[in-house]
Amino acid sequence: MLAMCWEKLCTVRRKSICTGGIIPVVAQQLHRENIEGVVKEALSVSGVCVGDLAAIATTVKPGLALSLGVGLEYSLGLVSRYQTPFIPIHHVEAHALTVRLTHHVEFPFLVLLLSGGHCILAVAQGVSDFLLLGQTIDIAPGDMLDKVARRLSLRKHPECHSMAGGKAIEHLAQTGNRQQHTFRLPLQQYRNCDFSFSGLQNLVNNVIIQKEKEEGIREGELLSCVKDIAAAAQHAVALHIIQRTYRAMLFCIKNSILPSKNATLVVSGGVASNQYIRKGLQALADANDFALLCPPPRLCTDNGVMIAWNGIERLRAGLGVLHSPEGIRYEPRAPLGIDISKRVEEDSIKVPKLKKKIQWLAS
């Protein structure tokens, strides 16, 4: 199985982060410059040639259009040349199923995908069978944490100059006092499983602006209370995620979508590597008789292994294996599974007070 969503190209793409974020045209050019070398190296290390492959799996949705286009064009060239079956992959589906490579997990299970581009709650009922419970209505948690880090100028902080934004927030939060700032949680009036982080980001920015005025410094200079703001922002993100996930658990048990005992919560995506958020989700899982499973950190972020694994799962199940990929197009936006978020909202499940359930909040 050759997967074109590129463990190494994801690293290559991060070269554009030094500008403060991924720039699509830069990412596209880096993909074009590196894809052939990456493929040749992968084949060489594996000791196989393209003709030996059972299939070629490629991410076609969702994602950056320019980068998806590079991968699809290159993959279809190989498919045409070697007459190899082609398996188009949904990026989010691949994240959701990665845990089945590293753990023995039976369907169905609850999936929480947390990353810089996605925040999704869904039930995985099969290899290509998902129920969408909720998703972000604006930006993703990783994107918010990165933007807060940039607004705080954390690259100038001596402890964080080489860290990505979200990682810098997590690092500084460890020695910050989250109780110095309290941020109102988003969507409290809506009993659904959707997420929102843009409003929360604005609240954090307002505190930063106020503190800059109090300390008499300009934007771009480091605040003395930067660790406290990092801790409070991270805590608010974690609480918001935990509350919505709690409702998803209750909804799935109530409607017999998941077993009432020994159900599984799978958390994946780059933000799943945040140990503070994971600790909160572990406490939630323990309090509700769920097993919490996460792929190892190297498989939480975007990587080629998850695409190959999704291809293997589909190949074994005989799902979406194309012998004539004519007409295949990439899709920058693509929903996951069947959307039942309206059903969740109609059930209007009230989430119990978290402090009564989760001792982690008091730590």
C-alpha positions in Angstrom: 0.0 0.0 0.0 1.4 3.4 -1.0 -0.2 6.3 0.7 0.1 9.8 -0.7 -0.7 11.9 2.3 2.7 12.0 3.1 4.4 11.6 6.4 7.4 13.4 5.1 5.4 15.9 3.0 3.6 17.0 6.1 7.0 17.8 7.6 7.9 19.6 4.4 4.7 21.6 4.6 5.5 22.8 8.1 8.4 24.8 6.6 5.8 27.4 5.7 4.7 27.7 9.3 7.7 30.0 10.0 5.7 32.7 8.3 3.0 32.4 11.0 0.8 29.8 9.3 0.5 27.5 6.4 0.4 29.4 3.1 -1.4 27.3 0.4 0.8 28.3 -2.5 4.0 27.7 -0.5 2.7 24.3 0.6 1.8 23.4 -3.0 5.2 24.3 -4.2 6.9 22.3 -1.5 4.7 19.3 -2.2 5.6 19.5 -5.9 9.3 19.8 -5.2 9.4 16.9 -2.7 6.7 14.3 -3.6 8.8 12.2 -6.0 11.7 12.0 -3.7 9.5 11.1 -0.8 7.8 8.3 -2.8 11.1 6.9 -4.0 12.5 6.9 -0.5 9.4 5.2 0.9 9.6 2.5 -1.7 13.3 2.0 -1.2 13.0 1.7 2.6 10.1 -0.8 2.1 12.0 -2.9 -0.4 9.2 -2.9 -3.0 8.4 -1.3 -6.3 5.2 0.3 -7.4 4.3 -2.8 -9.4 4.3 -4.8 -6.2 1.6 -2.7 -4.6 -1.9 -4.0 -3.9 -3.3 -0.5 -4.3 -2.5 3.2 -4.0 -4.4 5.2 -1.4 -4.5 8.9 -1.6 -6.2 11.7 0.3 -8.8 13.4 -1.9 -10.8 15.2 0.7 -11.0 17.5 2.7 -8.0 19.8 2.9 -6.0 22.5 1.1 -7.1 22.3 -2.5 -3.6 23.1 -3.9 -1.9 20.4 -1.9 -4.7 17.8 -2.6 -4.3 18.5 -6.3 -0.5 17.8 -6.2 -1.0 14.4 -4.5 -4.0 13.3 -6.6 -2.2 14.2 -9.9 0.9 12.3 -9.0 -1.0 9.3 -7.7 -3.2 9.0 -10.7 -0.1 9.1 -12.8 1.2 6.0 -11.0 -2.2 4.3 -11.2 -2.3 4.9 -15.0 1.3 3.8 -15.5 1.1 0.6 -13.4 -2.6 -0.2 -13.7 -2.9 -0.4 -9.9 -6.2 -0.1 -8.1 -6.9 3.3 -6.6 -8.4 4.0 -3.2 -9.6 7.6 -2.5 -9.3 8.5 1.2 -11.3 10.9 3.4 -8.7 12.6 5.6 -11.0 12.7 8.7 -12.0 9.0 8.3 -8.3 8.1 8.3 -7.8 10.0 11.5 -10.7 8.2 13.1 -9.6 4.7 12.1 -5.9 5.0 12.9 -6.5 3.7 16.4 -7.4 0.3 14.9 -3.8 0.0 13.7 -2.4 0.4 17.2 -5.2 -1.1 19.4 -7.8 -3.8 19.1 -11.0 -1.7 18.8 -14.3 -3.1 17.6 -17.0 -1.0 16.0 -18.9 1.1 17.1 -16.9 3.7 19.0 -17.1 7.4 19.7 -14.5 9.5 17.8 -13.3 13.0 18.8 -11.0 14.6 16.2 -9.0 17.6 17.5 -6.6 19.4 15.2 -5.7 22.7 13.6 -8.3 22.2 10.9 -10.9 20.0 12.5 -13.0 19.5 15.6 -15.5 16.7 15.1 -17.5 14.3 17.2 -18.8 11.2 15.4 -19.6 7.6 15.9 -17.6 5.1 13.8 -20.0 2.2 13.0 -17.8 0.7 10.3 -14.9 1.3 8.0 -16.9 3.7 5.9 -19.9 4.2 8.2 -20.0 7.3 10.4 -22.6 9.3 12.2 -21.7 12.9 12.6 -22.8 14.3 16.0 -21.3 17.7 15.9 -18.4 19.8 14.6 -16.9 23.3 14.9 -19.0 26.0 13.4 -16.0 28.3 12.9 -12.3 27.5 13.6 -10.7 24.5 15.2 -9.0 24.3 18.6 -5.5 24.0 17.2 -6.0 27.0 15.0 -7.3 29.0 18.0 -4.3 28.0 20.2 -1.9 28.9 17.4 -3.5 32.3 17.0 -3.4 33.0 20.7 0.3 32.0 20.7 1.0 34.4 17.9 -0.9 37.2 19.6 1.1 36.6 22.7 4.4 36.6 20.6 5.4 33.4 22.2 8.2 32.9 19.6 10.0 35.7 21.5 9.7 33.8 24.8 13.0 32.2 25.7 11.3 28.9 26.5 9.3 28.7 23.3 11.2 30.2 20.4 11.4 26.8 18.5 7.9 25.5 19.5 4.7 25.5 17.4 2.0 27.7 18.8 -0.2 25.1 20.5 2.8 23.4 22.0 4.1 26.7 23.4 0.7 27.4 25.0 0.8 23.9 26.6 4.3 24.4 27.9 3.8 27.8 29.5 0.4 26.8 30.9 2.2 24.2 33.1 3.6 26.9 35.3 0.7 29.4 34.9 -2.2 30.1 37.1 -5.4 29.5 35.1 -7.6 31.0 37.9 -6.2 34.4 37.2 -8.6 34.6 34.2 -12.0 33.1 33.5 -13.3 32.9 30.0 -17.0 32.3 29.3 -17.5 29.0 27.5 -19.0 29.0 24.0 -22.4 27.8 23.0 -23.7 27.2 26.5 -27.2 28.0 25.4 -27.2 25.3 22.7 -27.7 21.7 23.9 -25.9 20.1 20.9 -22.4 18.7 20.2 -21.1 21.6 18.0 -18.0 23.6 18.9 -17.0 27.2 18.5 -13.6 28.7 19.2 -13.5 32.0 17.4 -15.5 33.8 20.1 -13.3 32.3 22.8 -10.2 33.5 20.9 -11.7 37.0 20.9 -12.2 36.9 24.7 -8.6 35.9 25.2 -7.4 38.7 22.8 -9.4 41.2 24.8 -7.6 40.2 28.0 -4.3 40.4 26.2 -5.1 44.0 25.0 -6.2 45.0 28.5 -3.0 43.6 30.1 -0.9 45.3 27.5 -2.5 48.6 28.4 -1.9 47.9 32.1 1.7 47.0 31.6 2.3 49.8 29.1 3.6 47.6 26.4 2.9 47.4 22.6 1.6 44.4 20.7 4.5 42.2 19.9 6.1 42.6 23.3 5.9 39.8 26.0 3.5 40.2 28.9 4.6 39.4 32.4 1.4 37.3 32.9 1.8 35.4 29.6 1.8 32.0 31.5 -1.4 32.7 33.3 -3.2 33.7 30.1 -1.9 30.5 28.4 -3.1 28.4 31.3 -6.6 30.0 31.3 -7.0 29.8 27.5 -6.0 26.2 27.5 -8.3 25.4 30.3 -11.3 27.0 28.6 -10.6 25.1 25.4 -10.4 21.8 27.4 -13.6 22.5 29.3 -15.5 23.3 26.1 -14.3 20.1 24.4 -15.1 18.0 27.5 -18.6 19.4 27.9 -19.5 18.7 24.2 -18.0 15.2 24.4 -19.9 14.5 27.6 -23.2 15.3 25.8 -22.1 13.0 22.9 -21.6 10.2 25.4 -25.0 10.7 27.0 -26.7 10.9 23.6 -25.1 7.7 22.3 -26.0 5.8 25.4 -29.5 7.1 25.6 -30.2 6.1 21.9 -28.4 2.8 22.1 -25.9 3.9 19.5 -23.1 2.7 21.9 -23.2 0.0 24.5 -24.1 1.3 28.0 -21.0 -0.4 29.5 -17.4 -0.6 28.3 -17.9 1.9 25.4 -14.8 3.4 23.8 -13.8 7.0 23.1 -11.1 7.5 20.5 -9.3 10.8 20.5 -7.1 11.7 17.5 -5.6 14.7 15.7 -2.7 16.9 16.6 -4.4 18.5 19.6 -5.0 15.1 21.1 -1.3 15.2 22.0 -2.0 18.0 24.4 -1.6 16.3 27.8 -3.8 18.7 29.7 -6.7 18.2 27.4 -6.1 14.5 27.3 -6.0 14.4 31.1 -9.5 16.0 31.2 -10.9 13.6 28.6 -9.4 10.7 30.6 -11.2 11.8 33.7 -14.4 12.2 31.7 -14.0 8.7 30.2 -13.3 7.2 33.6 -16.4 8.8 35.2 -18.6 7.4 32.4 -17.2 3.9 32.1 -15.6 4.6 28.7 -12.2 3.4 27.7 -10.1 6.3 26.3 -7.8 5.4 23.4 -5.4 7.6 21.5 -3.0 6.7 18.7 0.6 7.5 19.6 1.6 11.1 19.1 3.4 10.5 15.8 0.1 9.1 14.4 -2.1 11.8 15.9 -0.8 14.6 13.6 -1.3 14.3 9.8 0.8 11.4 8.5 1.1 8.9 5.7 0.6 5.9 7.9 -3.0 6.7 8.7 -3.8 7.0 5.0 -2.2 3.7 4.2 -4.0 2.1 7.1 -7.4 3.5 5.9 -6.5 2.1 2.5 -5.8 -1.3 3.9 -9.1 -1.3 5.9 -11.0 -0.4 2.7 -9.2 -2.9 0.6 -10.0 -5.7 3.1 -13.6 -4.6 3.2 -13.9 -4.1 -0.5 -15.0 -0.5 -0.1 -14.2 2.2 -2.5 -11.5 0.3 -4.4 -11.5 1.7 -7.9 -10.0 0.0 -10.9 -10.9 2.9 -13.1 -10.4 6.2 -11.3 -11.6 8.3 -14.2 -13.5 11.3 -13.0 -12.0 11.4 -9.5 -11.7 14.9 -8.2 -10.3 16.4 -4.9 -12.8 18.0 -2.6 -11.5 20.8 -0.3 -14.7 20.5 1.8 -16.3 17.2 2.5 -18.7 16.1 5.4 -18.0 12.9 7.3 -20.7 10.3 7.2 -24.4 10.9 8.0 -25.1 14.1 9.8 -27.4 13.5 12.8 -26.5 16.7 14.7 -30.1 17.8 14.5 -31.2 14.7 16.4 -28.7 15.6 19.1 -30.1 19.1 19.4 -33.6 17.8 19.5 -32.8 15.5 22.4 -31.7 18.6 24.3 -29.6 16.7 26.8 -28.5 18.7 29.8 -24.9 18.0 30.8 -24.5 17.5 34.6 -22.2 19.9 36.4 -18.7 18.7 35.5 -17.2 19.4 39.0 -19.4 16.7 40.5 -18.2 14.2 38.0 -14.6 15.1 37.2 -12.1 15.6 40.0 -9.5 16.8 37.4 -11.2 20.3 37.5 -10.1 20.8 41.1 -6.5 19.9 40.4 
